[in-house]
Amino acid sequence: MSIEARLAELGITLPQPAAPVAAYVPAVEANGLLHISGQIAFAPDGLMTGRLGEDRDLDYGVAAARVCGLNLIAQMKAALGSLDRVERIVKLGAFISSTPAFTDQPKVANGASELMVDVFGEAGKHARSAVGVPVLPLNSAVEVDAIVLVRPA
């Protein structure tokens, strides 16, 4: 089954890939790896903002991480032309805007991690970091970046 067919089966419509908000490019392919810049939680109804443990809860963070994951997949498609070129999700780096008392960063990051497995199956299983930070760009609640192994075009 193609990845596009899998997305349709899951009822997922990818967003338009976000344009960079500073001096960087969305993705760089080098030596068989696609490095995707951090994607913040731009949802269809706007940016998901706030700090977990302060004005946002765990469920909100998980949803924001999933949105970041969808944005990562949209960037993969834009960079590669076809999601079928994805051989493996190698690593996700999740950054969670949170208070010092909030310690569920790994549970938040699961929003993106579980999406990758749902979409790419075994190839979606990856290494990961989940880090709490005091603030993210544009007050996003979550930001996630990725490294992806790709098949030659």
C-alpha positions, 0 to 999 in steps of 0.5 A: 500500500502506498503512503498516500493510500495509507493517509486516505485510509486513516482519513488524514489530509496533509496541510500545506507545508509551512514556509520558513519564518526565518533564515533557513530552508524547510528541509535539506537532503544530504547523503540519503537523509532528509533533515527537516527543520522544526515544525511548530503546531500550525493547526487548521484553526491557527497556531497551538500556543501556550505552556504545558503545566501553566495554561495548557494540559497534557492532552493539548500538548499531545494534540499539538505534537500530532499537528507538528507530525502532520506538518513534518509529513507535509514537508517530507512530501514537498521535499521528496515529491512522493512519500513512498521515498521515505524508507525510515523515520530515523529520529524525531526531536520534540521540544515542549514549552513547559514549566519546570514542574511539568515532566510528561514531555515524553507523553507529549512527544508520543503525539508525533511518534505514534502518528509516524508509526500509524502512517509509515508502519514499522518504518515509522519507528524511530529514535527520539528526544523529548525536551522541555523548554521555557518558550518556543517560536511564536509561543508554540506549545510544541516544536518537532524536527526530524531526520528521515532515511530516503530512497533515491529518486 
